[in-house]
Amino acid sequence: SSRFFGSVYQMVFLLEDLFDVKDIDQDGKKFDNVSRIQALSQTYGLELTIDINTEIYPMKIFDRFSMALSTNLRKDGEPDEGVYDQSGVETFADDFEYVMHGKVFKQYRKPGETEMSVFVSFGGLLMHLRGDEQQLNKLELDTKVYLLMRKN
């Protein structure tokens, strides 16, 4: 279980869950240093498809990782300036191994359904989350988000 559940972090994170890698590059490898990871979340049953730079963060099938999405890296709750902070002040990024910054560019939900899809681009590396609207509705269109990952 994640050491963050039930803590002050829940107020900052738009989403946090444990995921299990189910498949890698299902449709074949397209780029040398990037793999498309498919994973399933343990708590909310979310389906995740995400492009990861596997040259710097290798992944394999059956890996388990914590993933959080946040609009802010600052632990004091103050909004960040949206630029890399070189001050050395501790941030949420210090608690994780792999961090990306991106923007929600698409949301999709069929009328009358409670399941939705959210798409985020991290400088061209894409993420698709699919699952219960209750877990994903905070990821609004054009929201800038940090993705934070750590293997468990």
Helices and strands as residue ranges (DSSP letters): H 9-12, E 13-24, E 34-41, E 47-53, E 64-70, G 92-95, E 98-108, E 115-122, E 125-132, H 133-136, E 144-151
